[in-house]
Amino acid sequence: MKVGDLIEASRGEVGLIIGVEMMYPGHPDSPTSRVKVAWQGEPPQWTRRDMLFSTMSINRVLSRASR
């Protein structure tokens, strides 16, 4: 996952990834640990402003960023 990807959360909420935190910062093959999302429409009940959350709560990636 990377900045610009359009995602769907576990209950169907849709959002755009605006920030990414890597599990092992500085390592070129590090997996994504947590993401910051700008929600389109109604956000999930559990979210708060400026919250980074685990990628495990993402159901699927709807559209990948072009970069």
C-alpha positions, 0 to 999 in steps of 0.5 A, spaced: 500 500 500 502 507 498 499 514 498 494 515 493 491 508 494 483 508 494 481 502 499 475 499 502 474 498 510 471 492 513 464 495 513 464 498 506 467 505 508 471 508 502 477 512 503 484 515 500 491 513 503 494 520 505 500 517 509 504 511 510 508 508 516 513 502 514 514 496 519 521 497 519 523 504 517 529 505 512 529 498 510 527 498 502 523 491 503 519 493 509 511 492 509 506 497 511 505 497 518 499 503 519 496 508 514 492 514 515 486 515 511 482 521 508 475 518 508 470 519 503 463 520 505 461 517 512 468 514 516 468 508 520 465 509 528 472 507 531 476 512 527 479 519 530 482 525 526 489 524 525 489 517 526 494 511 524 491 505 524 493 497 522 492 495 515 489 489 518 482 493 518 482 494 510 478 489 506 481 491 500 484 496 495 479 498 490 484 502 486 492 503 486 496 509 485 500 510 479 506 512 482 
